[in-house]
């Protein structure tokens, strides 16, 4: 397998960083104007889409055309769907409580703190996690079985994420479910089908980019970091800490897998108290 075009890729890296930074800085300006930092969640998917578009343009005539198109389209479909879903979910709502709590503890200027700790940090993470989307554009090798496997994993992840989001949105739309725990559909197999799907998407994109061992080694950090963010960072861990006191959530945790989809566990049967034989007799 031939190595990717390293000089061209090295030029792509700062251009991709600039694209991600531009999206997040523009979003920061929107947040200042509207007084709501929750809009940054919409920008997460858009930043990856911008990186993919810039990388596709810069890699024209360098990497394999099919692989370039596959990586660009897969990233854009995922990123735009996620951005649209979050935008719909937050329409008409006030500030996200997460950002309210964070800014309440901010030292010094609250807006500059948000710029550093949210917007610039997310731009850096988007650039790092998008390495497969960048590097894979410069792989000259034709798609192979690993590329096909990556596409299948990506598609499975996108379906899991989109179906989970749709099921949760429909559940929340019913006033009868207010205060209840969503434990139906995919949510009965995993407490986080959207996060699990997101994880699969990035492992799929990584596999699509692995046209050379150099690319595989360089880009492994991407799905690893995304997996850690979803399971140990700002995803599953924080959400479950917030949900812990909701009535019925402890029982839901006991019967439902925390991340990997698995059949629901049956609740343990309550053991009947031991009774001693009655030694007294009526006389």
N, C-alpha and C positions, 0 to 999 in steps of 0.2 A: 504494500500500500504506500503510495507516495504521500509525502508530507504536505500539509496545507501551505498556501502561499503566505509565509510568515511576514514579509515586509508589508504586504497589503493588509493582513490582519492587524498588524501593529498600528497601522494608520486608522483602522476601523475602531479600535478600542477607545481612543479619545473622542472620536465622532459619536459613538454610541453613548458614551458618558454625557456628552453635551446634549444629546437628544433627551435622555432621561432627566437631566437637570432642567432643561427648558420646560418640560411638561410639569415638573414639580414646582418650579418657580412661578409659572403661570397659574397653577392651582393655588399657590400661596397668595398671589394677588387677588384671586377670586375669593379666597377665604377672608382676607382682610376687608374686602368690599361687602361681603354678606354677613360677616361676623360669625361664621360657622366653619370650623376646621374639619368637620366630618367630610367635606368634599374631597379631602386627600385620599379617602378610600376609593373614590371613583378613579382618581389619577393612577392608582397602582396598575391596573390593567392597561391603561392608556400609555404608560411609560414603556412597558414591554412592547406594545404595538409600535411605538415610535422607534424603539431600538431595532426591531425587526425590519421596519421599512427602510431606515437609514442603512442598515447592513446589507439589505438586498440591493439597494441602488449602488452602493460602493463596491459590491462584489461582482457586479455585472461583467461578464466575460472572463471571470477568474475561476470560480468554482463550478461544480456540476449543476446544470440548470434545474434538473428535477429536484435535487436535494434542496437547492436554494428556495424553489417555489414551495416545497413541502414545509420547510421550516418557517418561512415567512407567513404562509397562509395559516398554519396550525397555531402559531403564536398570536396572530391577529384575531382569529376566530375566538380563541380562549380569552384574550385580553378585552376585546370589545364586548363579548357576552357578559363577562364579569363586571365591566364598567357600567353597562346598561342595567344589569340586575341591581347593583348597589345604588345607582342613581334612582331607580324606581322605588327601591326600599326606603330611601331617605327623603323622598319628595314630601315637602310640607312639614317636615320634622325640624325640631330645634337642634341645638348642639348635641353631639354624642357625649354621653356621660363619661366615657373614657377620657376624652380630651378635656372635659371640664375638671375632672379630678387631677389630671396631669398639670394643667395650667394653674390650678389653685395652689400647687406646691412649687411653682416655677420661681427660681431665684432671679431677681432683676426683672428686665423687660419680658413680659409674657409672650409677646409676638416673636421676639428674637429667639426666645427659648424654643418656641414651637418650630421656628424655621430650622434651628439646629437639630433638635431631637426628633422631629417628625419628617419634615420635607427633605432636608439634605440627607438624612439617614436613609429614607426610602429611595431616594435617587441612587445612592451608593449601592444599596441592596439590589435594586432593579438591574443595575449595570453588572453586578457580580453574578446574580442568578441567571442573567441572560447570556452568559458566556457560550453555552451550546448554540444558541440562536446566532451569535456572532461568528464563532469559529467554524461552525458547520457550513456556513455560506462559502468558505474558502477551500473546502475539501473537493478535490478534483475527481476522486473515485466515484464510480457510478453507484447508485443505491443497491444494497444487497439485502440479505435476509434480516440482518440486524436493523436496517432501516424500516423494513416492513413490520418487524416486531415492535419497533418504537412507535410507528403509526397506530398499531393496534392498541398498545398500552395508552397512548395519548387519547385515542377515541373512547376507550373504556373510562378513563379518568374524566374526560369532558362530560360523558353521559352521566356518570355517577354524581358529579358536581352539579350539573344542570337539573337533573331529576330531583336531587336532594333539596336544592334551592326552591324548585317549584312546589314540592310537597310541603315544605315549611311555610312558604308564602301563603299557600291555600289554607293551611291549618290556622295560621295567625289571622287570616281574613274572616274567619268564623268567630263571631262574638262569644259563642258558647265555649270556645277553647281558651278564653282569657284566663291567665294564671295557671293553665295546665301545661304538662310536659309533652312535647311532641315525641311520640313513640310508635309511629306508624310507618308503613312503607320501608324505605331504606333506613329510616331512623330506628327501626326495631332491630336492625342488624349491626349498626354502628352508631355511636352517639355523634359522629361527625362525618357524614357521607360527603359533605362539601369539601372538608379539609382532606379527606382521603382521596377524593377525586382530583383535587389540586395537586396532591403529591404525585399521583400517577401521571398527570399531565407533564410534569417536569422530568420525571424519569423517562417518559416517552420521548420528549424532545431531546434529552441527553442521548438516548439510543439512536435517534435519527442523525445526530451529529457525529457519531462514532465511526466515521469513515476511515480514520487512521488511529493508530495507537497514541500518537501525540495529542490528537484532539480529545480522545477518550481520557487521557491523563489530565489534560489541562482543564477539562470541563466537569470532572467528577464533583468538584466543589459545589456546583450549581444545585443538583438535586439533593445533595447532602444538607446544604444550608437551608433549602426550602423545607425539607422534611423536619429539620430541627426547629425551624420557625413555627411550623404548623403544630408540632407535638409538644415542644418544650418552651417555645417563646411566646409570641403574642397571639397564638391561635388557641389550641385546645386548652392549655393550662389556664389562661386568663378567663376564658369563657366558662370553664367549669367552676372556677373559684367564685364567679359571679352567680352561677346557677345553683350553687351548693345548698342554699337555704330555701330554694323554692320547694313547696310541698310536692312530694312524690319523686323528687330528683334522686334521692339516695337509693330508692328502690329501683329506679330506672338504671342507675349506674350498676347496681348489683346484677341485673339480668342482661345488660347490653354491653357489647364489646366497646372498648374505649376508642379504637381507631380502625383496625382491620375488620372488615365485614365478616361476621360470624353468626351462626344461628343463635337466636335468643336463648339464654340460659333459663331453665325452669327454676322458679323460686323454691328455696329449700322448704321442705315440709316441716312444720312446727312439731317437734316431738312432744307427744302427750306426756304429762307428768306421771311419774311412776306411782302406782297405788299399791298399798300393802293389803294383803288379804284380811278380810274382816274375821278376826278370831272369836268375836263375841257371838253367842248364839242366843236366840230368844228362848226363854225358858217359861 
